[in-house]
Amino acid sequence: MKNSIIRTRASRLSHLLAAVAALVASLVASLGAGNAHAGECPADKVMANALADAATAPVGVTDTELSSIDLAKENVHLSQRRLRLRHMTIAPGGIVPFHSHEDRPALIMVNSGEIHEHSSKCAVPILHKAGDISREFLGTKHWWKNSTAAPVELTIADIVNDGKPATMKEHM
């Protein structure tokens, strides 16, 4: 009986591993050369972009800080820095103006809707859809536009430098 159970489990594990291998192979094949991962610049479009037409003022943006942690009081001892969590709604036609992430790394999750990011690192706008997470870090300069008829809902976690007031809040 015990050997039968072991063979059954081994068979199930073998089928599961084969299914996972097939899924991974399918994903790799679907990416293909030159295709981007969700919410990333296509490999053949990665290049410097001066963003001469960058939007400089917010339009239709509601930015709400949900909570934060003073990082000077944590073991990382980062004075004048907070880890904060925000919710942002960008109305149809709304714009998050040009800004830099030179000292404000962030993770942005698109909860609903679709939005285009205009990045200094990409020759074409980058489409972000619900479920995508955008990683923003040193060297990222960009602005965002909601070109759809529906609002876009974002959740944003970032490390903000309170000693440098040139954050998004200053522009909102």
Secondary structure, DSSP 4 states (H G I P E B T S, - for coil): -HHHHHHHHHHHHHHHHHHHHHHHHHHHHHHTTTPPPTTS--GGGBS----TT---S-EEEEEEEEEEEEGGGSTT--TTEEEEEEEEEEEEEEEEEEEE-SS--EEEEEEESEEEEEETTBSSPEEEETT-EEEE-TT-EEEEE--SSS-EEEEEEEEEETTS--SHHHH-
